[in-house]
Amino acid sequence: MAKRYRYAFAKKKEAAKGKLAVGLAVASFLLFILDVILSFALGGKPGYVIGGIALFASVISIYGFIMGLSSFSEEDRKHRTSLIGSILNGLIMVGWLGMFLSGL
């Protein structure tokens, strides 16, 4: 009879910083939606409020991108959320940068 090999795979948890990166990407996107709604509702008058929200959301996105990249160093963890968070924050960060540069 042939030998039967039994393999057991340990269930790995998601990286904690990866979850944080996805949460920050969602928060930055929700702040973008809030920014657009406020811009239409206020008619573009109080630019400092809209600009402040946009600046805060871009800082959140940059921090989320850094957390997403640093979460790849966690060992014995799944890195699916790390990858998703890094990509989302990178795209949102480029979007915010494009909006700021088009406003100049």
N, C-alpha and C positions, 0 to 999 in steps of 0.2 A: 504494500500500500504506500501511496505517496504521502509525504509529510504535509500536514496542513499548517500553514502559518496563520497565526491570529495576530492581527494588528489592532491596536487600540489608539485612536487619535484623541488627544486631550482637547477638550473644548476651550478654545482661546477666546478671551474677551477682546472687545474693541479697545483701541488705545484711547486713554482718557483725554489727551490733548487733541485727538482727532475729533472726538465728540464736541469738544469746546470749539474747534475750528468750524464745524458745520453749524453750530449754534450761532457763532458770530457772523457767519455768512448770511444766515436767515435774518438775524437782527439788522445787519447792514442793508439787506434788500427791503425789509419792512420800513426802515427809516427812509429809504429812497421813495417808496410808495407814499409815505407820510409827507415827504418833502414835495412831491408832485401835487398831492391833494391840497396842501397848504398854499402852494404857489398859485394854483387856480382859484382857491377860495379867497385869498387875500389880494389877488390881482397883481402880484409881484411887488407890492408896495414895501412891506418890511423885509428888505433883502438880508438884513443881518440875522433874522431868525432862520430864514431858509438856508443861508450860507453857513450858519452855525450847525444846523442839523446835518448838512451835507459834509462839512468838515469832520464832525464827530463820526459820521457813518464811514467816511473814508479811513479814519484812524482805526476804527473797529475792524475794517476789512484788512488793513495792513497787519494789525496784531493777529487776526485770525490766520492770515497767510503764514506768518512766522510760527504760530502754534502748530499749524498743519505740517509744516516742514520739520519742526523739531519733534513731532510725535512719531516720526519714522524711526527714531533712535530707541523707542521703547521695545524691549525684547519680549518674546513670547506673547505677542498681541497680534490681532488682526489689524491690518492697515487700510481697510476699505474706507472707513470714515476719514482717515487721514488724507487719502487720495481725493475723495470727494470734496472735503473741506478746503484742501489746498487749491484745487482747480476752481471751485466756486469763488473763493476769496480772491484768487488771481484775476478771474474775469471781472468780478465786481470792482476790484481795485483799478483795472485798466479802464473800465467804464467811468468811474469817478474821475480818473485822471483826464480822460478825454473830455468830460463835461467841463472840468475846470479850465483846461486849455482852450476849449472852444469859447469859453466866456471871456478869455483875455483878448 
